[in-house]
Amino acid sequence: MMVSSYALPGAALAMAMAMAVAAPSASAHHSYAMFAVDKKVSVEGTVKQFMWTNPHSWIRLEVTDPNGKPQEWAVEMGSLTILVGLGWNPKTLQPGDKIRMTVHPMKSGLPGGDFVTLDSGGHNAVKNDGGSQERQKERAAHRATAGNT
């Protein structure tokens, strides 16, 4: 059986096109566009679930709204690599823990945000994961110093 010399370039073109279509959605996942990174709010409540997962960990927090009704907040955190490097572990937050944290809120006004600091509660001395704004500042500072050494 003979393979046409045109079959291989066609397969390579199809693969390149598939990768090009998939790439924007993969990079869009890491956007912080949904968070108001220029704002910070303090949130106090009871940990419903601490999801120790990649690519991002999550805190589900039950918060009492101003009308006295329970409201669940979904708070996105950094990756496990970042969290472990800062001393976090799967038991840092446990269901039932009363905590107060600072987040960059959702631009939409929905209950949730991007984690910045753990202000009280939890089971070790860790206070933050950097928050998106701080992560961006740290990356910029690192790039600036890396170029100057």
C-alpha positions in Angstrom: 0.0 0.0 0.0 1.3 3.4 -1.0 0.8 6.5 1.0 0.3 9.7 -0.9 2.9 12.4 -0.2 -0.1 14.7 0.2 -1.7 12.7 3.0 1.0 13.7 5.6 0.9 17.4 5.0 -3.0 17.3 5.2 -2.8 15.5 8.5 -0.3 17.9 9.9 -2.5 20.8 8.7 -5.5 19.3 10.4 -3.5 18.8 13.6 -2.2 22.4 13.5 -5.8 23.8 13.0 -7.1 21.7 15.9 -4.4 23.0 18.2 -5.0 26.6 17.1 -8.7 26.3 17.9 -8.0 24.7 21.3 -5.3 27.2 22.3 -7.5 30.3 22.9 -9.9 28.4 25.2 -7.0 27.1 27.2 -5.4 30.5 27.8 -8.8 32.1 28.5 -9.2 29.8 31.5 -6.5 31.7 33.3 -8.0 35.2 32.8 -8.9 37.3 35.8 -11.4 39.3 33.7 -14.3 38.2 35.8 -12.8 39.7 39.0 -12.7 43.3 40.1 -9.0 43.2 40.8 -9.0 46.9 41.7 -11.3 46.2 44.6 -11.1 44.2 47.8 -13.9 43.1 50.1 -13.9 41.3 53.4 -16.1 38.2 53.7 -16.9 36.3 56.9 -18.6 33.0 57.0 -18.5 29.3 57.6 -16.4 27.0 55.3 -18.8 24.6 53.5 -16.1 23.0 51.4 -12.4 23.4 50.7 -11.6 21.9 47.4 -7.9 21.0 47.2 -7.7 20.7 43.4 -5.8 21.7 40.3 -5.7 23.9 38.3 -7.2 26.0 41.1 -8.3 25.3 44.6 -11.7 26.6 45.8 -13.4 27.6 49.0 -17.2 27.3 49.2 -18.2 29.7 52.0 -21.6 30.2 53.6 -22.1 33.8 54.3 -25.1 35.6 55.9 -26.2 38.4 53.5 -27.4 41.8 54.9 -31.0 40.5 55.0 -30.0 37.5 57.2 -30.3 34.9 54.5 -27.5 32.4 53.9 -25.6 32.9 50.6 -22.9 30.6 49.2 -19.7 32.2 48.0 -17.4 30.4 45.5 -13.9 31.8 46.0 -11.1 30.8 43.5 -7.6 30.3 44.8 -4.2 29.5 43.3 -2.9 26.2 42.2 -1.7 23.5 44.6 1.9 24.3 43.7 1.5 27.9 44.8 -0.5 27.0 47.9 1.9 24.3 49.1 4.8 26.7 48.6 3.0 29.1 51.0 2.4 26.4 53.6 -1.2 25.5 52.7 -2.4 21.8 52.9 -5.7 20.0 52.4 -6.5 20.5 56.1 -5.8 24.2 56.3 -9.6 24.9 56.0 -12.2 22.4 57.1 -16.0 22.3 56.9 -17.5 24.2 59.8 -14.5 26.5 60.2 -15.4 30.2 60.8 -13.2 32.4 58.7 -12.8 35.9 57.5 -11.0 36.5 54.2 -10.4 39.3 51.7 -11.2 38.7 48.0 -11.3 40.5 44.8 -15.1 40.4 44.2 -16.9 39.3 41.0 -17.5 42.1 38.6 -21.0 40.8 38.0 -21.9 41.3 41.7 -22.5 37.5 42.1 -21.3 36.1 45.5 -17.7 35.0 44.9 -14.3 36.2 44.1 -10.6 35.7 43.8 -8.9 34.9 47.1 -6.4 37.5 48.4 -5.9 36.8 52.2 -7.1 34.6 55.0 -7.6 37.2 57.8 -8.8 34.9 60.5 -9.5 31.2 61.1 -8.0 28.2 59.5 -5.6 25.6 60.9 -2.1 27.1 60.3 -0.3 30.4 60.0 -0.8 30.9 56.3 -2.4 34.1 55.4 -2.5 34.4 51.6 -2.1 32.9 48.2 -1.1 36.1 46.5 -4.5 37.0 45.0 -4.5 37.8 41.3 -3.5 41.4 41.6 -0.6 40.6 43.9 0.5 37.6 41.7 0.6 40.0 38.7 2.7 42.5 40.7 5.1 39.8 41.9 5.6 38.5 38.3 6.3 42.0 37.1 8.8 42.6 39.9 10.5 39.3 39.3 10.8 40.1 35.6 12.2 43.5 36.4 14.8 42.1 38.8 15.7 39.2 36.5 16.6 41.6 33.8 18.8 43.7 36.2 21.0 40.9 37.6 
